[in-house]
Amino acid sequence: MLTETYDDHQDEILSRRQPHPLCLMVRRLRQANGMSLAQFEAKTGFPGVVLGAYERGDRVPPLSKLEIIFRAFGYVLTAVPVGDTFVRLPEDVVGDLRAIADQLEARENGELLDNAA
């Protein structure tokens, strides 16, 4: 799993022209799919020359473009909390509290709930 942040690498990438780890992942996905840049463009309409520039580190893609590219491979970009310093959104806390309440109620009623629910 890729855990580095986009901003952590942007200055470093621009100064050394190294591809961002997400762009390296794009190249790996494209190659694993057996697609050339031209084939990717034909399939998605996304310019192969631009994708190649992202993969080489010549250009840093905006998040909106990364979302389009990853979606073409069946992926969705998602923010995942790292460590214990992440900020919790109120709706996340409410959802967690509801799940705990459901578990406690089920325990009181002698029921077993699936933790994946």
Biopython code that builds the backbone (N, CA, C, O; Angstrom):
import numpy as np
from Bio.PDB.StructureBuilder import StructureBuilder

atoms = [
    (1, "MET", "N", (0.859, -1.188, 0.000)),
    (1, "MET", "CA", (0.000, 0.000, 0.000)),
    (1, "MET", "C", (0.893, 1.235, 0.000)),
    (1, "MET", "O", (1.901, 1.299, 0.704)),
    (2, "LEU", "N", (0.512, 2.174, -0.777)),
    (2, "LEU", "CA", (1.254, 3.422, -0.889)),
    (2, "LEU", "C", (0.788, 4.361, 0.217)),
    (2, "LEU", "O", (-0.394, 4.698, 0.284)),
    (3, "THR", "N", (1.717, 4.791, 1.094)),
    (3, "THR", "CA", (1.310, 5.615, 2.230)),
    (3, "THR", "C", (1.930, 7.001, 2.213)),
    (3, "THR", "O", (1.737, 7.772, 3.153)),
    (4, "GLU", "N", (2.670, 7.333, 1.166)),
    (4, "GLU", "CA", (3.276, 8.651, 1.116)),
    (4, "GLU", "C", (2.242, 9.673, 0.661)),
    (4, "GLU", "O", (1.274, 9.332, -0.019)),
    (5, "THR", "N", (2.453, 10.905, 1.036)),
    (5, "THR", "CA", (1.495, 11.928, 0.636)),
    (5, "THR", "C", (1.951, 12.611, -0.641)),
    (5, "THR", "O", (3.139, 12.650, -0.961)),
    (6, "TYR", "N", (0.996, 13.135, -1.346)),
    (6, "TYR", "CA", (1.256, 13.805, -2.618)),
    (6, "TYR", "C", (2.161, 15.012, -2.398)),
    (6, "TYR", "O", (3.156, 15.174, -3.105)),
    (7, "ASP", "N", (1.828, 15.863, -1.425)),
    (7, "ASP", "CA", (2.601, 17.084, -1.178)),
    (7, "ASP", "C", (4.014, 16.790, -0.687)),
    (7, "ASP", "O", (4.932, 17.568, -0.947)),
    (8, "ASP", "N", (4.200, 15.670, 0.023)),
    (8, "ASP", "CA", (5.524, 15.328, 0.518)),
    (8, "ASP", "C", (6.530, 15.176, -0.615)),
    (8, "ASP", "O", (7.724, 15.403, -0.417)),
    (9, "HIS", "N", (6.069, 14.798, -1.781)),
    (9, "HIS", "CA", (6.975, 14.496, -2.877)),
    (9, "HIS", "C", (7.016, 15.564, -3.963)),
    (9, "HIS", "O", (7.924, 15.551, -4.794)),
    (10, "GLN", "N", (6.068, 16.478, -3.981)),
    (10, "GLN", "CA", (5.961, 17.388, -5.113)),
    (10, "GLN", "C", (7.230, 18.222, -5.320)),
    (10, "GLN", "O", (7.727, 18.295, -6.444)),
    (11, "ASP", "N", (7.765, 18.850, -4.276)),
    (11, "ASP", "CA", (8.982, 19.656, -4.424)),
    (11, "ASP", "C", (10.177, 18.791, -4.811)),
    (11, "ASP", "O", (10.979, 19.169, -5.665)),
    (12, "GLU", "N", (10.288, 17.633, -4.177)),
    (12, "GLU", "CA", (11.385, 16.716, -4.473)),
    (12, "GLU", "C", (11.313, 16.237, -5.927)),
    (12, "GLU", "O", (12.334, 16.148, -6.608)),
    (13, "ILE", "N", (10.123, 15.936, -6.385)),
    (13, "ILE", "CA", (9.935, 15.461, -7.755)),
    (13, "ILE", "C", (10.338, 16.543, -8.746)),
    (13, "ILE", "O", (11.043, 16.270, -9.718)),
    (14, "LEU", "N", (9.892, 17.765, -8.503)),
    (14, "LEU", "CA", (10.195, 18.846, -9.429)),
    (14, "LEU", "C", (11.684, 19.139, -9.487)),
    (14, "LEU", "O", (12.209, 19.474, -10.549)),
    (15, "SER", "N", (12.368, 19.016, -8.359)),
    (15, "SER", "CA", (13.790, 19.344, -8.348)),
    (15, "SER", "C", (14.641, 18.226, -8.947)),
    (15, "SER", "O", (15.679, 18.509, -9.546)),
    (16, "ARG", "N", (14.235, 16.976, -8.803)),
    (16, "ARG", "CA", (15.040, 15.862, -9.305)),
    (16, "ARG", "C", (14.418, 15.164, -10.504)),
    (16, "ARG", "O", (15.003, 14.233, -11.056)),
    (17, "ARG", "N", (13.233, 15.611, -10.908)),
    (17, "ARG", "CA", (12.519, 15.006, -12.026)),
    (17, "ARG", "C", (12.300, 13.518, -11.834)),
    (17, "ARG", "O", (12.388, 12.744, -12.787)),
    (18, "GLN", "N", (12.020, 13.122, -10.619)),
    (18, "GLN", "CA", (11.676, 11.742, -10.318)),
    (18, "GLN", "C", (10.162, 11.602, -10.380)),
    (18, "GLN", "O", (9.448, 12.482, -9.899)),
    (19, "PRO", "N", (9.660, 10.526, -10.955)),
    (19, "PRO", "CA", (8.204, 10.348, -10.973)),
    (19, "PRO", "C", (7.654, 10.183, -9.566)),
    (19, "PRO", "O", (8.280, 9.565, -8.705)),
    (20, "HIS", "N", (6.493, 10.739, -9.352)),
    (20, "HIS", "CA", (5.790, 10.545, -8.087)),
    (20, "HIS", "C", (5.459, 9.059, -7.958)),
    (20, "HIS", "O", (5.208, 8.403, -8.970)),
    (21, "PRO", "N", (5.453, 8.510, -6.739)),
    (21, "PRO", "CA", (5.128, 7.087, -6.569)),
    (21, "PRO", "C", (3.799, 6.680, -7.212)),
    (21, "PRO", "O", (3.672, 5.556, -7.698)),
    (22, "LEU", "N", (2.817, 7.572, -7.220)),
    (22, "LEU", "CA", (1.557, 7.230, -7.882)),
    (22, "LEU", "C", (1.748, 7.104, -9.395)),
    (22, "LEU", "O", (1.092, 6.284, -10.038)),
    (23, "CYS", "N", (2.630, 7.903, -9.954)),
    (23, "CYS", "CA", (2.900, 7.823, -11.395)),
    (23, "CYS", "C", (3.667, 6.547, -11.727)),
    (23, "CYS", "O", (3.468, 5.956, -12.789)),
    (24, "LEU", "N", (4.535, 6.128, -10.828)),
    (24, "LEU", "CA", (5.219, 4.849, -11.015)),
    (24, "LEU", "C", (4.208, 3.708, -10.976)),
    (24, "LEU", "O", (4.324, 2.738, -11.724)),
    (25, "MET", "N", (3.219, 3.832, -10.101)),
    (25, "MET", "CA", (2.161, 2.822, -10.007)),
    (25, "MET", "C", (1.346, 2.789, -11.297)),
    (25, "MET", "O", (0.962, 1.717, -11.763)),
    (26, "VAL", "N", (1.084, 3.955, -11.869)),
    (26, "VAL", "CA", (0.352, 4.028, -13.135)),
    (26, "VAL", "C", (1.114, 3.263, -14.213)),
    (26, "VAL", "O", (0.530, 2.472, -14.955)),
    (27, "ARG", "N", (2.414, 3.502, -14.294)),
    (27, "ARG", "CA", (3.226, 2.802, -15.303)),
    (27, "ARG", "C", (3.159, 1.290, -15.087)),
    (27, "ARG", "O", (3.011, 0.527, -16.041)),
    (28, "ARG", "N", (3.269, 0.869, -13.842)),
    (28, "ARG", "CA", (3.212, -0.574, -13.540)),
    (28, "ARG", "C", (1.860, -1.160, -13.931)),
    (28, "ARG", "O", (1.800, -2.262, -14.477)),
    (29, "LEU", "N", (0.783, -0.443, -13.658)),
    (29, "LEU", "CA", (-0.546, -0.925, -14.031)),
    (29, "LEU", "C", (-0.701, -1.001, -15.551)),
    (29, "LEU", "O", (-1.236, -1.974, -16.084)),
    (30, "ARG", "N", (-0.236, 0.016, -16.226)),
    (30, "ARG", "CA", (-0.340, 0.046, -17.695)),
    (30, "ARG", "C", (0.458, -1.096, -18.309)),
    (30, "ARG", "O", (-0.026, -1.788, -19.205)),
    (31, "GLN", "N", (1.677, -1.289, -17.825)),
    (31, "GLN", "CA", (2.523, -2.349, -18.362)),
    (31, "GLN", "C", (1.966, -3.733, -18.011)),
    (31, "GLN", "O", (2.010, -4.646, -18.836)),
    (32, "ALA", "N", (1.447, -3.887, -16.799)),
    (32, "ALA", "CA", (0.847, -5.169, -16.406)),
    (32, "ALA", "C", (-0.362, -5.495, -17.277)),
    (32, "ALA", "O", (-0.691, -6.661, -17.492)),
    (33, "ASN", "N", (-1.011, -4.457, -17.768)),
    (33, "ASN", "CA", (-2.165, -4.629, -18.647)),
    (33, "ASN", "C", (-1.726, -4.824, -20.102)),
    (33, "ASN", "O", (-2.554, -5.055, -20.984)),
    (34, "GLY", "N", (-0.417, -4.730, -20.341)),
    (34, "GLY", "CA", (0.117, -4.931, -21.679)),
    (34, "GLY", "C", (-0.210, -3.802, -22.638)),
    (34, "GLY", "O", (-0.287, -4.016, -23.848)),
    (35, "MET", "N", (-0.403, -2.603, -22.107)),
    (35, "MET", "CA", (-0.800, -1.474, -22.944)),
    (35, "MET", "C", (0.372, -0.537, -23.208)),
    (35, "MET", "O", (1.153, -0.219, -22.311)),
    (36, "SER", "N", (0.473, -0.109, -24.449)),
    (36, "SER", "CA", (1.401, 0.968, -24.783)),
    (36, "SER", "C", (0.708, 2.292, -24.444)),
    (36, "SER", "O", (-0.485, 2.320, -24.139)),
    (37, "LEU", "N", (1.459, 3.369, -24.501)),
    (37, "LEU", "CA", (0.846, 4.686, -24.280)),
    (37, "LEU", "C", (-0.220, 4.960, -25.335)),
    (37, "LEU", "O", (-1.271, 5.522, -25.029)),
    (38, "ALA", "N", (0.053, 4.561, -26.584)),
    (38, "ALA", "CA", (-0.919, 4.767, -27.661)),
    (38, "ALA", "C", (-2.182, 3.943, -27.431)),
    (38, "ALA", "O", (-3.286, 4.417, -27.696)),
    (39, "GLN", "N", (-2.029, 2.721, -26.943)),
    (39, "GLN", "CA", (-3.195, 1.876, -26.660)),
    (39, "GLN", "C", (-4.017, 2.444, -25.506)),
    (39, "GLN", "O", (-5.247, 2.398, -25.522)),
    (40, "PHE", "N", (-3.316, 2.982, -24.499)),
    (40, "PHE", "CA", (-4.030, 3.607, -23.386)),
    (40, "PHE", "C", (-4.845, 4.792, -23.898)),
    (40, "PHE", "O", (-6.003, 4.962, -23.518)),
    (41, "GLU", "N", (-4.246, 5.604, -24.753)),
    (41, "GLU", "CA", (-4.950, 6.759, -25.301)),
    (41, "GLU", "C", (-6.157, 6.317, -26.130)),
    (41, "GLU", "O", (-7.232, 6.909, -26.027)),
    (42, "ALA", "N", (-5.980, 5.283, -26.946)),
    (42, "ALA", "CA", (-7.091, 4.800, -27.774)),
    (42, "ALA", "C", (-8.241, 4.276, -26.915)),
    (42, "ALA", "O", (-9.411, 4.449, -27.258)),
    (43, "LYS", "N", (-7.901, 3.643, -25.811)),
    (43, "LYS", "CA", (-8.933, 3.072, -24.931)),
    (43, "LYS", "C", (-9.649, 4.141, -24.114)),
    (43, "LYS", "O", (-10.864, 4.073, -23.930)),
    (44, "THR", "N", (-8.902, 5.126, -23.624)),
    (44, "THR", "CA", (-9.459, 6.070, -22.647)),
    (44, "THR", "C", (-9.676, 7.477, -23.182)),
    (44, "THR", "O", (-10.456, 8.241, -22.614)),
    (45, "GLY", "N", (-8.995, 7.828, -24.270)),
    (45, "GLY", "CA", (-9.062, 9.189, -24.765)),
    (45, "GLY", "C", (-8.108, 10.132, -24.047)),
    (45, "GLY", "O", (-8.007, 11.307, -24.400)),
    (46, "PHE", "N", (-7.403, 9.613, -23.032)),
    (46, "PHE", "CA", (-6.435, 10.421, -22.282)),
    (46, "PHE", "C", (-5.132, 10.440, -23.087)),
    (46, "PHE", "O", (-4.638, 9.379, -23.469)),
    (47, "PRO", "N", (-4.568, 11.616, -23.351)),
    (47, "PRO", "CA", (-3.381, 11.702, -24.213)),
    (47, "PRO", "C", (-2.198, 10.875, -23.698)),
    (47, "PRO", "O", (-1.732, 11.068, -22.575)),
    (48, "GLY", "N", (-1.730, 9.963, -24.532)),
    (48, "GLY", "CA", (-0.598, 9.113, -24.165)),
    (48, "GLY", "C", (0.670, 9.901, -23.906)),
    (48, "GLY", "O", (1.461, 9.533, -23.037)),
    (49, "VAL", "N", (0.877, 10.989, -24.653)),
    (49, "VAL", "CA", (2.074, 11.809, -24.459)),
    (49, "VAL", "C", (2.065, 12.449, -23.066)),
    (49, "VAL", "O", (3.119, 12.604, -22.450)),
    (50, "VAL", "N", (0.901, 12.813, -22.578)),
    (50, "VAL", "CA", (0.783, 13.391, -21.237)),
    (50, "VAL", "C", (1.023, 12.318, -20.185)),
    (50, "VAL", "O", (1.750, 12.540, -19.218)),
    (51, "LEU", "N", (0.409, 11.153, -20.378)),
    (51, "LEU", "CA", (0.618, 10.053, -19.430)),
    (51, "LEU", "C", (2.098, 9.687, -19.360)),
    (51, "LEU", "O", (2.632, 9.451, -18.276)),
    (52, "GLY", "N", (2.761, 9.640, -20.522)),
    (52, "GLY", "CA", (4.195, 9.342, -20.533)),
    (52, "GLY", "C", (5.002, 10.366, -19.760)),
    (52, "GLY", "O", (5.954, 10.014, -19.063)),
    (53, "ALA", "N", (4.629, 11.635, -19.879)),
    (53, "ALA", "CA", (5.322, 12.696, -19.126)),
    (53, "ALA", "C", (5.131, 12.513, -17.624)),
    (53, "ALA", "O", (6.058, 12.742, -16.848)),
    (54, "TYR", "N", (3.928, 12.098, -17.210)),
    (54, "TYR", "CA", (3.681, 11.831, -15.789)),
    (54, "TYR", "C", (4.535, 10.650, -15.326)),
    (54, "TYR", "O", (5.172, 10.709, -14.274)),
    (55, "GLU", "N", (4.542, 9.587, -16.116)),
    (55, "GLU", "CA", (5.279, 8.378, -15.738)),
    (55, "GLU", "C", (6.778, 8.632, -15.629)),
    (55, "GLU", "O", (7.443, 8.038, -14.780)),
    (56, "ARG", "N", (7.314, 9.496, -16.466)),
    (56, "ARG", "CA", (8.755, 9.811, -16.439)),
    (56, "ARG", "C", (9.122, 10.833, -15.366)),
    (56, "ARG", "O", (10.292, 10.961, -15.006)),
    (57, "GLY", "N", (8.141, 11.551, -14.860)),
    (57, "GLY", "CA", (8.423, 12.595, -13.888)),
    (57, "GLY", "C", (8.667, 13.937, -14.536)),
    (57, "GLY", "O", (9.104, 14.872, -13.865)),
    (58, "ASP", "N", (8.394, 14.060, -15.831)),
    (58, "ASP", "CA", (8.565, 15.334, -16.516)),
    (58, "ASP", "C", (7.478, 16.331, -16.116)),
    (58, "ASP", "O", (7.688, 17.543, -16.160)),
    (59, "ARG", "N", (6.323, 15.812, -15.730)),
    (59, "ARG", "CA", (5.197, 16.645, -15.301)),
    (59, "ARG", "C", (4.580, 16.019, -14.060)),
    (59, "ARG", "O", (4.595, 14.799, -13.896)),
    (60, "VAL", "N", (4.038, 16.861, -13.188)),
    (60, "VAL", "CA", (3.338, 16.390, -11.992)),
    (60, "VAL", "C", (1.845, 16.523, -12.255)),
    (60, "VAL", "O", (1.350, 17.629, -12.476)),
    (61, "PRO", "N", (1.126, 15.410, -12.232)),
    (61, "PRO", "CA", (-0.296, 15.468, -12.571)),
    (61, "PRO", "C", (-1.133, 16.048, -11.438)),
    (61, "PRO", "O", (-0.846, 15.821, -10.262)),
    (62, "PRO", "N", (-2.172, 16.801, -11.801)),
    (62, "PRO", "CA", (-3.122, 17.221, -10.767)),
    (62, "PRO", "C", (-3.944, 16.011, -10.322)),
    (62, "PRO", "O", (-4.075, 15.030, -11.054)),
    (63, "LEU", "N", (-4.480, 16.096, -9.140)),
    (63, "LEU", "CA", (-5.255, 14.994, -8.577)),
    (63, "LEU", "C", (-6.411, 14.590, -9.493)),
    (63, "LEU", "O", (-6.712, 13.404, -9.622)),
    (64, "SER", "N", (-7.053, 15.560, -10.123)),
    (64, "SER", "CA", (-8.179, 15.251, -11.007)),
    (64, "SER", "C", (-7.748, 14.334, -12.155)),
    (64, "SER", "O", (-8.517, 13.460, -12.557)),
    (65, "LYS", "N", (-6.557, 14.511, -12.681)),
    (65, "LYS", "CA", (-6.054, 13.657, -13.767)),
    (65, "LYS", "C", (-5.685, 12.274, -13.239)),
    (65, "LYS", "O", (-5.936, 11.268, -13.904)),
    (66, "LEU", "N", (-5.090, 12.219, -12.045)),
    (66, "LEU", "CA", (-4.771, 10.921, -11.452)),
    (66, "LEU", "C", (-6.037, 10.096, -11.224)),
    (66, "LEU", "O", (-6.040, 8.881, -11.424)),
    (67, "GLU", "N", (-7.104, 10.762, -10.808)),
    (67, "GLU", "CA", (-8.370, 10.050, -10.602)),
    (67, "GLU", "C", (-8.860, 9.429, -11.903)),
    (67, "GLU", "O", (-9.317, 8.286, -11.909)),
    (68, "ILE", "N", (-8.772, 10.162, -12.993)),
    (68, "ILE", "CA", (-9.195, 9.656, -14.307)),
    (68, "ILE", "C", (-8.344, 8.454, -14.712)),
    (68, "ILE", "O", (-8.866, 7.434, -15.163)),
    (69, "ILE", "N", (-7.042, 8.586, -14.548)),
    (69, "ILE", "CA", (-6.120, 7.527, -14.961)),
    (69, "ILE", "C", (-6.352, 6.262, -14.142)),
    (69, "ILE", "O", (-6.473, 5.172, -14.701)),
    (70, "PHE", "N", (-6.414, 6.404, -12.821)),
    (70, "PHE", "CA", (-6.588, 5.226, -11.979)),
    (70, "PHE", "C", (-7.947, 4.570, -12.218)),
    (70, "PHE", "O", (-8.055, 3.344, -12.177)),
    (71, "ARG", "N", (-8.971, 5.364, -12.462)),
    (71, "ARG", "CA", (-10.295, 4.803, -12.736)),
    (71, "ARG", "C", (-10.262, 3.933, -14.002)),
    (71, "ARG", "O", (-10.981, 2.937, -14.090)),
    (72, "ALA", "N", (-9.436, 4.307, -14.970)),
    (72, "ALA", "CA", (-9.310, 3.519, -16.202)),
    (72, "ALA", "C", (-8.786, 2.111, -15.921)),
    (72, "ALA", "O", (-9.039, 1.184, -16.690)),
    (73, "PHE", "N", (-8.061, 1.958, -14.824)),
    (73, "PHE", "CA", (-7.534, 0.650, -14.430)),
    (73, "PHE", "C", (-8.397, -0.020, -13.358)),
    (73, "PHE", "O", (-8.038, -1.076, -12.836)),
    (74, "GLY", "N", (-9.532, 0.596, -13.036)),
    (74, "GLY", "CA", (-10.433, 0.006, -12.051)),
    (74, "GLY", "C", (-10.113, 0.360, -10.611)),
    (74, "GLY", "O", (-10.534, -0.340, -9.689)),
    (75, "TYR", "N", (-9.375, 1.436, -10.411)),
    (75, "TYR", "CA", (-9.011, 1.876, -9.064)),
    (75, "TYR", "C", (-9.691, 3.196, -8.730)),
    (75, "TYR", "O", (-10.020, 3.983, -9.618)),
    (76, "VAL", "N", (-9.896, 3.425, -7.444)),
    (76, "VAL", "CA", (-10.406, 4.693, -6.946)),
    (76, "VAL", "C", (-9.398, 5.194, -5.921)),
    (76, "VAL", "O", (-8.998, 4.454, -5.022)),
    (77, "LEU", "N", (-8.993, 6.439, -6.056)),
    (77, "LEU", "CA", (-8.076, 7.026, -5.074)),
    (77, "LEU", "C", (-8.858, 7.332, -3.802)),
    (77, "LEU", "O", (-9.944, 7.908, -3.849)),
    (78, "THR", "N", (-8.295, 6.941, -2.675)),
    (78, "THR", "CA", (-8.966, 7.099, -1.394)),
    (78, "THR", "C", (-7.977, 7.604, -0.355)),
    (78, "THR", "O", (-6.814, 7.200, -0.337)),
    (79, "ALA", "N", (-8.448, 8.479, 0.498)),
    (79, "ALA", "CA", (-7.625, 8.935, 1.620)),
    (79, "ALA", "C", (-7.740, 7.911, 2.750)),
    (79, "ALA", "O", (-8.841, 7.545, 3.163)),
    (80, "VAL", "N", (-6.594, 7.460, 3.237)),
    (80, "VAL", "CA", (-6.559, 6.469, 4.302)),
    (80, "VAL", "C", (-5.807, 7.061, 5.482)),
    (80, "VAL", "O", (-4.687, 7.545, 5.320)),
    (81, "PRO", "N", (-6.409, 7.030, 6.673)),
    (81, "PRO", "CA", (-5.711, 7.580, 7.848)),
    (81, "PRO", "C", (-4.411, 6.825, 8.118)),
    (81, "PRO", "O", (-4.335, 5.607, 7.962)),
    (82, "VAL", "N", (-3.397, 7.579, 8.526)),
    (82, "VAL", "CA", (-2.102, 6.997, 8.844)),
    (82, "VAL", "C", (-1.761, 7.350, 10.284)),
    (82, "VAL", "O", (-1.841, 8.512, 10.684)),
    (83, "GLY", "N", (-1.383, 6.342, 11.058)),
    (83, "GLY", "CA", (-0.982, 6.583, 12.437)),
    (83, "GLY", "C", (-2.149, 7.044, 13.294)),
    (83, "GLY", "O", (-3.312, 6.830, 12.951)),
    (84, "ASP", "N", (-1.828, 7.675, 14.405)),
    (84, "ASP", "CA", (-2.872, 8.108, 15.329)),
    (84, "ASP", "C", (-3.042, 9.626, 15.345)),
    (84, "ASP", "O", (-3.675, 10.166, 16.253)),
    (85, "THR", "N", (-2.491, 10.310, 14.363)),
    (85, "THR", "CA", (-2.578, 11.774, 14.356)),
    (85, "THR", "C", (-3.597, 12.308, 13.358)),
    (85, "THR", "O", (-3.718, 13.522, 13.195)),
    (86, "PHE", "N", (-4.330, 11.423, 12.688)),
    (86, "PHE", "CA", (-5.271, 11.888, 11.679)),
    (86, "PHE", "C", (-6.488, 12.552, 12.324)),
    (86, "PHE", "O", (-6.843, 12.252, 13.464)),
    (87, "VAL", "N", (-7.106, 13.438, 11.592)),
    (87, "VAL", "CA", (-8.288, 14.167, 12.058)),
    (87, "VAL", "C", (-9.523, 13.335, 11.734)),
    (87, "VAL", "O", (-9.697, 12.887, 10.601)),
    (88, "ARG", "N", (-10.371, 13.134, 12.721)),
    (88, "ARG", "CA", (-11.597, 12.360, 12.518)),
    (88, "ARG", "C", (-12.722, 13.309, 12.162)),
    (88, "ARG", "O", (-12.896, 14.354, 12.789)),
    (89, "LEU", "N", (-13.479, 12.936, 11.155)),
    (89, "LEU", "CA", (-14.641, 13.712, 10.748)),
    (89, "LEU", "C", (-15.827, 13.339, 11.624)),
    (89, "LEU", "O", (-15.962, 12.184, 12.029)),
    (90, "PRO", "N", (-16.696, 14.320, 11.921)),
    (90, "PRO", "CA", (-17.843, 14.024, 12.797)),
    (90, "PRO", "C", (-18.673, 12.845, 12.316)),
    (90, "PRO", "O", (-19.114, 12.037, 13.134)),
    (91, "GLU", "N", (-18.901, 12.722, 10.999)),
    (91, "GLU", "CA", (-19.721, 11.618, 10.508)),
    (91, "GLU", "C", (-19.038, 10.267, 10.722)),
    (91, "GLU", "O", (-19.718, 9.252, 10.870)),
    (92, "ASP", "N", (-17.704, 10.241, 10.741)),
    (92, "ASP", "CA", (-16.987, 9.005, 11.031)),
    (92, "ASP", "C", (-17.179, 8.604, 12.487)),
    (92, "ASP", "O", (-17.399, 7.433, 12.799)),
    (93, "VAL", "N", (-17.093, 9.589, 13.368)),
    (93, "VAL", "CA", (-17.277, 9.315, 14.799)),
    (93, "VAL", "C", (-18.691, 8.810, 15.051)),
    (93, "VAL", "O", (-18.879, 7.847, 15.794)),
    (94, "VAL", "N", (-19.681, 9.443, 14.444)),
    (94, "VAL", "CA", (-21.073, 9.023, 14.622)),
    (94, "VAL", "C", (-21.251, 7.590, 14.131)),
    (94, "VAL", "O", (-21.885, 6.777, 14.803)),
    (95, "GLY", "N", (-20.696, 7.280, 12.967)),
    (95, "GLY", "CA", (-20.797, 5.920, 12.434)),
    (95, "GLY", "C", (-20.153, 4.898, 13.345)),
    (95, "GLY", "O", (-20.708, 3.821, 13.561)),
    (96, "ASP", "N", (-18.983, 5.223, 13.884)),
    (96, "ASP", "CA", (-18.300, 4.313, 14.809)),
    (96, "ASP", "C", (-19.112, 4.119, 16.080)),
    (96, "ASP", "O", (-19.227, 3.000, 16.580)),
    (97, "LEU", "N", (-19.679, 5.211, 16.609)),
    (97, "LEU", "CA", (-20.485, 5.099, 17.825)),
    (97, "LEU", "C", (-21.743, 4.255, 17.591)),
    (97, "LEU", "O", (-22.141, 3.477, 18.458)),
    (98, "ARG", "N", (-22.362, 4.412, 16.426)),
    (98, "ARG", "CA", (-23.537, 3.585, 16.099)),
    (98, "ARG", "C", (-23.170, 2.113, 16.038)),
    (98, "ARG", "O", (-23.906, 1.262, 16.539)),
    (99, "ALA", "N", (-22.034, 1.812, 15.426)),
    (99, "ALA", "CA", (-21.597, 0.418, 15.332)),
    (99, "ALA", "C", (-21.327, -0.165, 16.712)),
    (99, "ALA", "O", (-21.675, -1.315, 16.981)),
    (100, "ILE", "N", (-20.709, 0.622, 17.585)),
    (100, "ILE", "CA", (-20.458, 0.157, 18.955)),
    (100, "ILE", "C", (-21.779, -0.064, 19.688)),
    (100, "ILE", "O", (-21.948, -1.065, 20.385)),
    (101, "ALA", "N", (-22.709, 0.867, 19.529)),
    (101, "ALA", "CA", (-24.018, 0.730, 20.179)),
    (101, "ALA", "C", (-24.737, -0.519, 19.678)),
    (101, "ALA", "O", (-25.349, -1.236, 20.470)),
    (102, "ASP", "N", (-24.672, -0.785, 18.389)),
    (102, "ASP", "CA", (-25.301, -1.986, 17.831)),
    (102, "ASP", "C", (-24.669, -3.253, 18.398)),
    (102, "ASP", "O", (-25.369, -4.219, 18.705)),
    (103, "GLN", "N", (-23.344, -3.246, 18.536)),
    (103, "GLN", "CA", (-22.653, -4.403, 19.100)),
    (103, "GLN", "C", (-23.059, -4.615, 20.559)),
    (103, "GLN", "O", (-23.298, -5.748, 20.976)),
    (104, "LEU", "N", (-23.138, -3.537, 21.330)),
    (104, "LEU", "CA", (-23.526, -3.663, 22.735)),
    (104, "LEU", "C", (-24.968, -4.152, 22.878)),
    (104, "LEU", "O", (-25.269, -4.990, 23.728)),
    (105, "GLU", "N", (-25.843, -3.625, 22.046)),
    (105, "GLU", "CA", (-27.242, -4.059, 22.086)),
    (105, "GLU", "C", (-27.368, -5.534, 21.712)),
    (105, "GLU", "O", (-28.126, -6.276, 22.337)),
    (106, "ALA", "N", (-26.631, -5.948, 20.700)),
    (106, "ALA", "CA", (-26.676, -7.348, 20.291)),
    (106, "ALA", "C", (-26.130, -8.248, 21.386)),
    (106, "ALA", "O", (-26.656, -9.335, 21.627)),
    (107, "ARG", "N", (-25.076, -7.797, 22.046)),
    (107, "ARG", "CA", (-24.501, -8.584, 23.135)),
    (107, "ARG", "C", (-25.518, -8.734, 24.267)),
    (107, "ARG", "O", (-25.666, -9.815, 24.837)),
    (108, "GLU", "N", (-26.219, -7.635, 24.588)),
    (108, "GLU", "CA", (-27.247, -7.693, 25.634)),
    (108, "GLU", "C", (-28.383, -8.639, 25.257)),
    (108, "GLU", "O", (-28.974, -9.281, 26.125)),
    (109, "ASN", "N", (-28.686, -8.723, 23.969)),
    (109, "ASN", "CA", (-29.765, -9.590, 23.500)),
    (109, "ASN", "C", (-29.278, -10.999, 23.193)),
    (109, "ASN", "O", (-30.058, -11.836, 22.739)),
    (110, "GLY", "N", (-27.998, -11.272, 23.433)),
    (110, "GLY", "CA", (-27.447, -12.589, 23.185)),
    (110, "GLY", "C", (-27.236, -12.893, 21.713)),
    (110, "GLY", "O", (-27.116, -14.056, 21.330)),
    (111, "GLU", "N", (-27.189, -11.859, 20.884)),
    (111, "GLU", "CA", (-26.986, -12.043, 19.456)),
    (111, "GLU", "C", (-25.516, -11.833, 19.112)),
    (111, "GLU", "O", (-24.771, -11.204, 19.862)),
    (112, "LEU", "N", (-25.125, -12.361, 17.990)),
    (112, "LEU", "CA", (-23.791, -12.129, 17.475)),
    (112, "LEU", "C", (-23.912, -11.352, 16.173)),
    (112, "LEU", "O", (-24.675, -11.732, 15.286)),
    (113, "LEU", "N", (-23.165, -10.275, 16.061)),
    (113, "LEU", "CA", (-23.171, -9.467, 14.835)),
    (113, "LEU", "C", (-21.866, -9.699, 14.099)),
    (113, "LEU", "O", (-20.817, -9.903, 14.711)),
    (114, "ASP", "N", (-21.943, -9.666, 12.799)),
    (114, "ASP", "CA", (-20.766, -9.754, 11.965)),
    (114, "ASP", "C", (-20.013, -8.440, 12.044)),
    (114, "ASP", "O", (-20.604, -7.387, 11.808)),
    (115, "ASN", "N", (-18.724, -8.466, 12.369)),
    (115, "ASN", "CA", (-17.938, -7.229, 12.494)),
    (115, "ASN", "C", (-17.759, -6.518, 11.167)),
    (115, "ASN", "O", (-17.434, -5.330, 11.146)),
    (116, "ALA", "N", (-17.963, -7.215, 10.060)),
    (116, "ALA", "CA", (-17.765, -6.598, 8.751)),
    (116, "ALA", "C", (-18.963, -5.766, 8.335)),
    (116, "ALA", "O", (-18.888, -5.071, 7.322)),
    (117, "ALA", "N", (-20.031, -5.804, 9.047)),
    (117, "ALA", "CA", (-21.246, -5.071, 8.659)),
    (117, "ALA", "C", (-21.103, -3.593, 8.821)),
    (117, "ALA", "O", (-22.040, -2.848, 8.535)),
]
sb = StructureBuilder()
sb.init_structure("model")
sb.init_model(0)
sb.init_chain("A")
sb.init_seg("    ")
for serial, (resi, resn, name, xyz) in enumerate(atoms, 1):
    if name == "N":
        sb.init_residue(resn, " ", resi, " ")
    sb.init_atom(name, np.array(xyz, "f"), 0.0, 1.0, " ", f" {name:<3s}", serial, name[0])
structure = sb.get_structure()
